[in-house]
Structure formats: structure tokens, C-alpha cells
Amino acid sequence: MSLSSYEQQAQAEVEAYFRSAEEGLLGRVSRGLFKPVEAMAERLVPDAALEMAGNAVEAALKGIASVSDRTVDTGAVVRAARKHAEMIDSVADMARQDLRLLDRVAEDVASQHALVASLEGAGCGAGGLALLAADIPLLFGVSLRVVRQLGACYGVDPATPGEAVIAFKVFELACGGTRDRYGELLELDALRDELDGLEPQRRAEKAAVLASLIASREAVKRIVSLLFSRKLLQTIPIAGAVVGAGFNYMFVSDVAETARQVYRRRLLRDKARVEA
């Protein structure tokens, strides 16, 4: 299947996106705006309070991934795509469409989730510290869901064993604050290649093992800690709702853009393999 001129240009855009030295969202916001907030939190908020809140958030996160999986709606993605091409009847059909069409659907999906996260952040921000611990799991849930939905936009069936693990790795790539994003992208490629090389039963077993390992990874604790310290600004009266809405919108938009580029690249690589 030959690539269109639009798809050829997209290949270059995706490579440039991941090879740039720009950090992920959490790495960027830690340099400046939220640095004073962290310093203030360290002085004013007791360690015991931070630890208690962090433990509560981590406990809630254990069920977020499975709940997020159950809310993935591939039917909505297919219906959105059919507005542009009537021959699309399933997620598998998405992979055979031109990238320009899929990008339109993906951009709409990303915008919808960013808006939902913004509204959720505004509501929790208005509640101050009492709702802060609830805000982070909800934000994680929206973020993981947008990754799964965007995968479907580019022809990835979210029900396939192992795709939940890959989606979490995409989420981690988006908010990990690392400069070596291309290195992490290659790790994603290796993970997918490993899973694709297994028989269905073996793939499901391998995916289950990987999921249990990722759920207990230190990366989850690190991301929760960073988010919590940055969201302390939400506890300020009146400003909390504005900060919560803005931060959540920025966070989900950043996660969505990384996911969009990951799945664009995956689709284009698959098309190039078929062509070869």
C-alpha cells in the first residue's frame, strides 16, 4: 500500500517530534511556574499529609486502568470516521484509510477529552484540598482513555491482548519528563514486536504478566508525586478552579498529542511494511 504525499510528510513530522530534545509535560512545567509551588509545599505541607494523600491516590489508581478500558468506545470512533468515509464499519477498516481522514477524527477525540478533563479539573479545583486526591485519579482515567481512543482512530483494536500495556507505556512516554523520547519510542516498538510474534494464547499470558509489573512500577509513584505537588496550587481559594481546569486541559492535550504521534507512526510503519 503506497503512502500518499500527506502520509509521507507525516512520516517526517513524526520523526522530528520524537527526536526533538523537548521534554514531556511534567518535565517542562517543573522548570518555572510550579517550582515555587513545590518549594512552598515542602515548607508548609507536612510530610505525613503528603504521604497520606499520595498513598490514597496510588490505591485509587490500581483500578483506573481497568475502568478506563471498559469505557473505551470504538463505536464512537467508527461513527465519527463514517462522517468522512461511509465504507468504514470497524476499527480494522480505519487502518486502511488515508492518514488525513484519521487525523481529523483523532483531533476531534483529543479535543473532546481535553475539554472533559478541563471541566473535571475546574470542579475538583473549586473543592480545594478535599477534592485534590480525587482529581488525580480522574485525570489519569481521562488520559488513559484518550490514549486508547486515539489508538482506535488509527486502526488499533483496544481489546487485543497487550494493547492496554502499550497504551500505558504511551502515557508514560507523554508525561515522563525525559529527553530521550526516541529511545522510549524504540522500546515501544520492541514491546509491540515481541507481542506480535507470539501465538494468541501466549500473547494474552505475556500481556497479563506485563500489566501486573507495570501496575507496581516506580514510574506510577513518581508521576503521582509530581502531579500532586503541582496541583497544590488548586487549594488556593477562587484560583483553584481556574488552575485545575487549565492544568488538566494542558495535561490531557499533551498526552493526546504524544499518543496521536505514536499511533500515526505505527500506522505508517505498518503501511510501509505492506508496501515492501
Secondary structure, DSSP 8 states (H G I E B T S, - for coil): ----HHHHHHHHHHHHHHHS----HHHHHTTTTTHHHHHHHHHHS-HHHHHHHHHHHHHHHTTHHHHHHHH--HHHHHHHHHTT-TT--SHHHHTTS-HHHHHHHHHHHHHHHHHHHHHHHHHHHHTTHHHHHHHHHHHHHHHHHHHHHHHHHTT--TTSTTHHHHHHHHHHHHHS--S-HHHHHHHHHHHHHHHHTS-HHHHHHHHHHHHHHHHT-HHHHHHHHHHHHHHGGGGSTTHHHHHHHHHHHHHHHHHHHHHHHHHHHHHHHHHHHHH-
